[in-house]
């Protein structure tokens, strides 16, 4: 396939690019600073803005599926919702039928009706980003009829650089925890799960989560 990856220079985006190339896919790596994306065989690097529908339409042309690892960093967190709307509009213009979005864990449930971001153990400083990611998910869920099928992939509570094991679980709206009570996934295995979804299209128009 040809896969366009937004925020291809980021910690998660770069691992998604590597996993896609490892599987033999052709990749368009997009970022606001394309010079930060290391060139390699199978990868086309272009500059682009993941919050602008016109930029998305131009950079995604010819792709079979898009992956957005966009993050506003320390900027306005509302840009996550802007990104969601721009993806739906821009990819529709480009004729790209699917998008997979790197989401957050805060909007996952830890009990019926109780979100992880509302748990006393959730870091206060992380709540603005978590609520913005929840709003981003809501944009997709309320989009109605759209030619772009979306999949929102939430990580576990802890996502860090680590080992690519290829062994993990896929869940729905509930935070996954292991037998030790910890909720974790490596960035490498998160990338594996993302590419599995890109190849299988198994969860259209829904949110999934990945964890050990």
Residue pairs with C-beta under 8 A, 6 or more apart in sequence:
1 25
1 26
1 64
1 65
1 198
1 199
2 25
2 26
2 27
2 28
2 62
2 63
2 64
3 20
3 25
3 26
3 27
3 28
3 63
3 64
3 65
3 66
3 67
3 198
4 27
4 28
4 30
4 59
4 60
4 63
4 65
4 66
4 67
4 96
5 13
5 16
5 17
5 20
5 27
5 28
5 29
5 30
5 66
5 67
5 68
5 69
6 13
6 30
6 31
6 48
6 50
6 56
6 59
6 66
6 67
6 68
6 69
6 70
7 13
7 30
7 31
7 50
7 68
7 69
7 70
7 71
8 14
8 16
8 17
8 27
8 29
8 30
8 31
8 37
8 45
8 69
9 29
9 31
9 33
9 36
9 37
10 31
10 69
10 71
11 161
11 187
12 69
12 102
12 159
12 187
12 190
12 191
13 29
13 31
13 67
13 69
13 102
14 37
15 187
15 188
15 190
15 191
16 67
16 69
16 102
16 191
16 194
16 195
17 27
17 29
17 37
17 43
18 191
19 188
19 191
19 192
19 194
19 195
20 27
20 195
20 198
21 27
21 40
21 41
21 42
21 43
23 195
23 199
24 42
25 42
25 195
25 198
26 42
26 44
27 42
27 43
27 44
28 43
28 44
28 46
28 59
28 60
28 63
29 37
29 43
29 44
29 45
29 46
30 46
30 47
30 48
30 50
30 59
31 37
31 47
31 48
32 47
32 48
32 49
33 47
34 45
34 46
34 47
37 43
37 45
39 45
46 59
48 55
48 56
48 58
48 59
49 55
49 56
50 56
50 68
50 70
50 83
50 86
50 87
51 70
51 79
51 82
51 83
51 86
52 86
52 90
53 85
53 86
53 89
53 90
53 93
54 90
54 93
55 90
56 66
56 86
56 87
56 89
56 90
56 91
56 93
56 94
57 89
57 90
57 91
57 93
57 94
58 94
60 66
60 90
60 91
60 94
60 96
61 94
61 95
62 94
63 94
63 96
64 96
64 97
64 98
65 96
65 97
65 98
65 99
65 100
65 198
65 201
66 87
66 91
66 96
66 98
66 99
66 100
67 99
67 100
67 101
67 102
67 194
67 198
68 83
68 87
68 99
68 100
68 101
68 102
69 102
70 80
70 83
70 102
71 80
71 102
72 79
72 80
72 83
72 132
77 128
77 129
77 131
77 132
78 132
78 135
80 132
80 133
80 135
80 136
81 132
81 135
81 136
81 138
81 139
83 136
84 101
84 136
84 139
84 140
85 139
87 99
87 101
87 148
87 150
88 99
88 139
88 140
88 143
88 146
88 148
88 150
91 99
91 148
92 146
92 147
92 148
96 148
97 147
97 148
97 149
98 148
98 149
98 150
98 151
98 198
98 201
98 204
99 148
99 149
99 150
99 151
100 150
100 151
100 153
100 194
100 197
100 198
101 136
101 140
101 150
101 151
101 152
101 153
102 153
102 194
103 133
103 136
103 137
103 152
103 153
103 154
103 155
103 207
104 129
104 130
104 133
104 134
104 154
104 155
105 116
105 130
105 154
105 155
105 156
105 157
105 159
105 175
105 183
105 209
106 115
106 116
106 117
106 122
106 126
106 127
106 129
106 130
106 131
106 133
106 134
107 115
107 116
107 117
107 130
107 133
107 134
107 137
107 154
108 115
108 116
108 154
108 173
108 174
108 175
108 209
109 115
109 116
109 173
109 174
109 175
110 116
110 119
110 174
110 175
115 134
116 122
116 130
116 157
116 175
117 126
117 127
117 130
117 131
117 134
122 130
136 152
137 152
137 207
140 150
140 152
140 205
143 150
149 201
149 204
149 205
150 204
150 205
151 197
151 203
151 204
151 205
151 206
151 207
151 208
152 206
152 207
152 208
153 190
153 193
153 194
153 197
153 207
153 208
153 209
153 210
154 207
154 208
154 209
154 210
155 185
155 190
155 209
155 210
155 211
156 175
156 176
156 177
156 183
156 184
156 185
156 209
156 210
156 211
156 212
157 175
157 182
157 183
157 184
158 182
158 183
158 184
158 185
159 184
159 185
159 186
159 187
159 190
160 184
160 186
160 187
161 186
161 187
161 188
162 186
162 187
162 188
162 189
163 186
163 188
163 189
164 186
164 188
164 189
164 191
164 192
165 186
165 188
165 189
166 189
166 192
167 189
167 212
168 185
168 189
168 192
168 193
168 210
168 211
168 212
169 176
169 210
169 211
169 212
170 193
170 208
170 209
170 210
171 208
171 209
171 210
171 211
172 206
172 207
172 208
172 209
173 207
173 209
174 209
175 183
175 209
175 211
176 183
176 209
176 210
176 211
176 212
177 183
177 211
178 184
178 211
178 212
182 212
183 211
184 211
184 212
185 193
185 210
185 211
185 212
189 210
189 212
190 210
193 210
196 202
197 203
197 208
